[in-house]
Amino acid sequence: MTRPIKAVLLDLDGTLLDTVLDLHAAACGMLADLGRPPVAVEEIRAYVGRGIPNLVKRVLAGKLEAADDPTPPPADALASFKKHYEHFNGRAAKPFPGVIEGLDAFKAMGLPLGVITNKAQAFTVPLLERTGLMLYMSVTVSGDQLPKPKPDPMPLVWACGRMNVSPADTLMIGDSLHDFHAGRNAGCKVFLVPYGYNEGQDVQGLAADAIVSSIADAARLIKTQ
């Protein structure tokens, strides 16, 4: 018999919110400060998913693999990006279709909700507040809040502790390989959405418990189990 879900954890960028326009504006502002030409929106969409320092490295190098280099990004570039992102964060970001409906449905089921993101806490909280999503959340865990971010399971296990639930009774919903591994390694059930920022890796090939077209569909699926 399937264990009932007692809490839901969700990725932020690419799962709950389409933030690519804000990130693109910040990246172009940084590049202008460095005397370099702007980058296309679709490039930024492919680069999102491993936190701002890795996004900066990818933008500067023009390739995904730059995030595999442990060397930190240039300090001036990182400071420039953060300055611009502080200005643009939440201005164009909007929930994906089905997000609000799905969150309302989860809340109606009495399930506590949490956000697990690799975005820095200084940007996570304002973004959730400006988009109205903070009202839904019992816990938020940002990428610089704990010693290890996703794909390590630590943020998920920590969040479950804060919500007083077992990871085995928790659903993780994300859009990427990192969300999948974080959820699996924490012992959570994992649903993935196909529309987000997956760093060029199709989530359809991952052994998730379900691929759902929206957060609303995830809520409907949980309600029927």
N, C-alpha and C positions, 0 to 999 in steps of 0.2 A: 504494500500500500504506500502511495506517495505521501511523504510528510507534508503537512500544510505549511504554506508560506506565512511567516509571522512578521517579516519586515522586507523592505525593498531598498536597495542601494542603486544609484544611477550615476553614470558618467555625465559630465556637463557638456563640454564642447563637442558637437557632432551627434549627441544623443538627445539632450534636452533642448539645447540652444544652437542655432546657426549663428556662429560668431565670426565667420570668416571675413566679413566686410570690415569689422572693427580691427581685426588682426592685420588685414591687408593695408588698411589706412596707416596703422602704426609702422608696418614694415616699410611702406613707401616713404613715410616721414623719416625713418632711420636712414634709408638709402640716400635720400636727398641731403641729409646732414653729412653723409659720407662722400657726397659728390658723385653718387652712382645713379644709374637709371632705375625707374620703378620696376616692380615685378608684377606679373599677371596674377589675378585673383585665383585662378585655378592652380597655380603653383603653390600658393599659400594653403589652399585646401588640402593639397597632398602633404604639406609639411607639418600640419598640426597633429598633436597627439602625444608629444613627449616633453611638454613644458616649454616655457619661453626661451631659456638658454639654448636648447636644441633647435627651436624654431629659428632663432637668430643665426645659429651656425649654418643651418640649411639654406636660409635666404642668402647669406653671404657667399656660400660655396655653390649655390644653384643645384644642389643634389641632396637626396634623402640620406645618403650614406654618411654625410657630415656628422649626423647625430651619433654615429658609432665611434667617433674620435673622442676620447675622454678629455681632451684639451678644452678648457673653458673658452667661450667666445670672447673676442676683444672687449675690454671693459667699456670703451667709449661707445661701441655699437650696442651693447646690452643696455647701458644707461640711456642711450638715445631711444631705443625701442620702448623701454619702460616709461619714459617721459611721454612719448606719443600715445602709448596704449592707455596710460592713465587718463588722457584726454578723451580718447575714442571709446574706451571700454563701456559697453552697454548701449551705445548710441544707435547702432544699426542692428544689434543682436535681437533675435526674435525666436520664440519657441517654434520647433518643427510642428507640422500638422499632427494632431492627436495628443500632443504633450499635456495640455491643460486638461483635456477630457480624461486622459489616463491618470494623471495625478489626482484629480477629483474622485475618480473611481477607486483608486487605492485608498484614499483617505476615508471614503465611504465604507470601505471594508474594515476600517479600523487599523490599517497597517502603518506603522511608523516609516518615514521616508528619510533617506540620507543621500548626500552627494559625495562622490569620490572622484576627485579631479587631480590632474598633475599641474594645474594652473596655480600660481603663487597665491597665498591667502590674501595678500593686499589687493588682488584683482578679483578673486572669487567672491568675496562678500559683497563688494559694490555691484558686481554683475548680477548676482542673485537678487539683490534688493531692487535694482533698477528695472529688472524684468518681472518682478512680482513673484519669483519662485521661492524666495526665502521663507515666505509664509507657510509653505508646504513642508519644510525640512525640520526634522528633529536633530539632525547632526550634519555637519559638513567637514570634510577632510581634504585639505589642499596639499599640493605637491611638496611644499616646504614645511609642512607641519610636523611630520614624523621623520625618523632617520631614513626610511625607504619608501619611495613612491611606487605606484603601479609601474610595471607588472608584478612587483612584490605583493604578496597578500597582506602585508602588515596594515595598510590603511583600512582594508575591509574588516579584518579581525578586530581592530581597534574600534571601528564604528559599531560593529555588532556588540561589543562590550558596552559602549555608551548607550545603546538601545536595549540592553539586557536581553539579547536574543542570541541563539547559537548560529554560527555561520551555516550550519546544515539546514536551518529553518529560514534562511535568507535568500532572496533573489537578487542577483546582480544583473543590471541591464546596461549594456555598453554598445560600442560601435567598432571595436578594434581588437586586434590580436592581444594587445596589452590588457584590455578589459577581460577578455576570455581567460588568459593565463592567471590574472589576479583573482578572478572569481573561482576558477577551478582549484587553484592552489590554496585558497582560503576554505574550500569545502562548500561553497555556495552553489545553488542552482544558477545557471547562466543563460540569459536570453540576449540575443544580439539584434540590432537594427541594421539594415543594409544601406542606409542613406547617408551615414556620417563620414567622419574623417578617419579612414582606415589605413593611411600611409601606403595606399596602392595595393593593399592585400585584401582580396575579396573575402568577407566573413562567411560566405556561403560554404566554404570548404572546411570550416572549423566545426568541431563536434560539440556545438552548443546544444542545450536542452531544447531550444527553439530559436528560429529566425522569425522575428515579428516585424510587420510593416510599420508599426507605430507603437508608442507607449500605450495608447488606448487599446490596441490589439493585445498587448501584453497583459493589461488589466483584465480584459475579457477572458483570456486564456486561463489566468490564475483563478478567476471567479468560477470557472466551470470545473476546476480540478478538485 
